[in-house]
Amino acid sequence: MQIIQQRYYTPEEYLELEEAADYKSEYIDGQIIPMVRGTINHNQIALNLSTELNFAFKKQNYRIFMSDVRLWIHQKHTYTYPDVMILAGEPEYFNNRSDIIVNPQIIVEVLSKSTKGYDREDKFEAYRTISTFQEYLLIDQTRIHVDQFSQTGKKQWTLREYDEEDEAIALVTVPFEISLQDLYNKVKFEPVESEGESADIEGLG
């Protein structure tokens, strides 16, 4: 990820810049980092999941937020835009701003090639400092693959992987299930070249 300038920004400066910017950026302890623009697959997966969640929780006390809502992580002095957040009950707003929340229960990130390492490591570490955070989904947009982390105790998390279209993901901390077929509905994967094909292409010319 590219930091736009090597200088320290206060959270207030970041929010002022973000209000005027024509693209979204994250804020990590004084640094402003432009976000990678989403792909069609990224958008489709987030939309599929959010639509199913919104319908499932229509008459239940859960709220669903997509990537336009900002998350403040106090212990890490970080602002992020998770792809999907699930909250139990009402949102808690930071500094009375209705575009910034602090209490997600479940966070979902759709992985991109350039940020998947960050989403798995540093961002997950930051999310774990949120007292209400209990479950984390990492969804691959280039193949059928989902990692589901759920909290089992203090500083204890379990991992379950899903990689077959006929499987269904059951969330641990809320009553919701979605098949991978529905999650990846209308998602088109790029063909993967074999090593032989790649070598033939490299040898041309």
C-alpha positions as a printed Julia matrix, in Angstrom:
205×3 Matrix{Float64}:
   0.0     0.0     0.0
   1.21    3.48   -0.87
   1.39    6.24    1.71
   0.59    9.57    0.07
   3.12   11.65    2.04
   5.78   10.96    4.65
   4.39   13.23    7.33
   2.15   12.86   10.36
  -1.53   13.73   10.0
  -3.83   14.16   12.98
  -7.14   12.29   12.87
  -8.87   15.66   12.47
  -6.7    16.55    9.45
  -7.45   13.17    7.9
 -11.2    13.62    8.29
 -11.03   17.09    6.72
  -9.05   15.77    3.76
 -11.36   12.79    3.4
 -14.41   15.04    3.2
 -12.93   16.81    0.16
 -11.29   13.81   -1.53
 -12.77   12.08   -4.59
 -11.42    8.7    -3.42
 -11.31    6.92   -0.08
  -8.23    6.53    2.1
  -7.49    4.75    5.34
  -5.79    6.38    8.3
  -3.21    4.4    10.27
  -1.62    6.15   13.24
  -0.8     9.38   11.43
  -0.42    8.05    7.9
  -2.97    8.38    5.1
  -3.11    5.44    2.7
  -5.23    5.54   -0.49
  -7.48    2.52   -0.85
  -7.34    0.22   -3.85
 -10.29    0.71   -6.18
 -12.71   -2.22   -6.11
 -13.2    -4.64   -8.99
 -16.48   -5.96  -10.38
 -15.92   -9.25   -8.53
 -15.2    -7.39   -5.3
 -18.41   -5.39   -5.63
 -20.51   -8.4    -6.6
 -19.37  -10.5    -3.63
 -19.94   -7.69   -1.11
 -23.36   -6.99   -2.65
 -24.37  -10.67   -2.62
 -23.47  -11.06    1.04
 -25.01   -7.76    2.17
 -28.25   -8.46    0.32
 -28.64  -11.88    1.95
 -27.74  -10.47    5.37
 -30.18   -7.59    5.08
 -33.01   -9.94    4.13
 -32.18  -12.46    6.88
 -32.07   -9.77    9.57
 -35.07   -7.78    8.33
 -36.97   -8.41   11.58
 -34.0    -9.01   13.88
 -31.92   -6.57   15.89
 -28.85   -6.53   13.68
 -27.54   -3.79   11.39
 -25.55   -4.25    8.18
 -23.12   -1.63    6.89
 -21.15   -1.64    3.65
 -17.93    0.08    2.69
 -19.12    3.7     2.86
 -19.28    3.59    6.67
 -15.99    4.34    8.43
 -14.69    2.36   11.43
 -12.59    3.99   14.16
 -10.19    1.64   16.0
  -9.18    3.57   19.1
  -6.25    1.46   20.32
  -4.58    1.56   16.9
  -5.51    5.17   16.02
  -6.9     3.83   12.77
  -9.8     4.62   10.44
 -10.81    1.93    7.95
 -13.68    1.14    5.59
 -14.48   -2.58    6.01
 -16.32   -4.12    3.08
 -19.16   -5.37    5.3
 -19.87   -4.97    9.03
 -22.55   -6.61   11.15
 -23.62   -4.98   14.42
 -25.79   -6.37   17.17
 -28.21   -3.73   18.39
 -27.66   -0.07   17.63
 -24.47    1.46   16.23
 -22.21    3.43   18.54
 -21.0     6.55   16.76
 -17.6     8.14   17.3
 -17.8    11.8    18.34
 -21.5    11.82   17.37
 -20.62   11.39   13.7
 -23.16    9.15   11.99
 -20.58    8.07    9.37
 -18.13    6.6    11.93
 -18.9     3.6    14.11
 -16.88    1.77   16.78
 -18.79   -1.42   17.67
 -18.89   -4.05   14.89
 -19.44   -7.66   15.9
 -18.5    -9.21   12.55
 -16.22   -7.77    9.87
 -15.94   -9.03    6.3
 -13.15   -8.19    3.86
 -13.1    -9.18    0.19
  -9.45   -9.79   -0.6
  -7.56   -8.07   -3.39
  -4.14   -9.12   -4.65
  -2.43   -6.03   -3.28
  -4.03   -5.97    0.19
  -4.7    -9.6     1.13
  -1.57   -9.84    3.28
  -2.51   -6.66    5.14
  -6.09   -7.85    5.62
  -4.88  -11.17    7.07
  -2.24   -9.77    9.38
  -2.01   -6.11   10.44
  -5.67   -5.28    9.86
  -6.86   -8.41   11.66
  -4.56   -7.55   14.56
  -6.1    -4.07   14.71
  -9.65   -5.43   14.54
  -8.95   -7.75   17.47
  -8.49   -4.73   19.75
 -12.2    -3.87   19.31
 -14.09   -5.2    22.34
 -17.26   -6.09   20.37
 -15.43   -7.84   17.51
 -16.02  -11.62   17.48
 -15.87  -12.91   13.9
 -13.91  -12.22   10.71
 -14.53  -13.4     7.15
 -11.9   -13.13    4.41
 -13.37  -13.79    0.98
 -11.16  -14.45   -2.05
 -12.4   -12.76   -5.23
 -10.17  -14.75   -7.62
 -11.36  -18.25   -6.63
 -13.88  -19.96   -4.38
 -12.21  -19.67   -0.99
 -13.3   -18.18    2.34
 -11.48  -18.08    5.68
 -13.7   -17.74    8.75
 -12.13  -16.72   12.05
 -14.27  -16.84   15.19
 -13.35  -15.96   18.75
 -13.48  -18.84   21.23
 -11.99  -17.09   24.26
  -9.64  -14.32   25.32
  -6.88  -14.15   22.69
  -8.18  -17.39   21.19
  -9.54  -17.71   17.65
 -10.42  -20.68   15.47
 -10.16  -20.9    11.68
 -12.41  -22.72    9.25
 -11.82  -22.76    5.5
 -14.39  -23.12    2.72
 -13.43  -23.89   -0.87
 -16.21  -25.97   -2.45
 -19.25  -24.52   -4.19
 -21.7   -26.89   -2.48
 -20.59  -25.81    1.01
 -22.42  -23.26    3.16
 -20.92  -20.77    5.59
 -22.68  -20.63    8.95
 -21.72  -17.61   11.02
 -20.86  -18.51   14.59
 -21.94  -15.39   16.46
 -25.19  -14.56   14.63
 -27.94  -16.79   13.16
 -27.04  -16.64    9.47
 -25.98  -19.07    6.75
 -25.12  -18.56    3.09
 -24.02  -21.07    0.45
 -20.82  -20.39   -1.45
 -22.89  -20.68   -4.6
 -25.0   -17.7    -3.49
 -21.98  -15.81   -2.17
 -20.21  -16.1    -5.52
 -23.35  -15.67   -7.66
 -22.53  -13.87  -10.96
 -18.82  -13.74  -10.07
 -16.61  -14.54  -13.06
 -13.1   -15.79  -12.36
 -10.24  -15.14  -14.74
  -8.77  -18.31  -16.29
  -5.61  -19.52  -14.57
  -2.68  -20.27  -16.86
  -0.82  -23.5   -16.38
   2.99  -23.41  -16.06
   3.33  -24.83  -19.57
   1.04  -22.17  -21.05
   2.91  -19.43  -19.23
   6.25  -20.7   -20.5
   4.95  -20.8   -24.08
   3.78  -17.2   -23.83
   7.07  -16.03  -22.34
   8.94  -17.71  -25.17
   7.13  -15.82  -27.91
   8.9   -13.05  -29.78
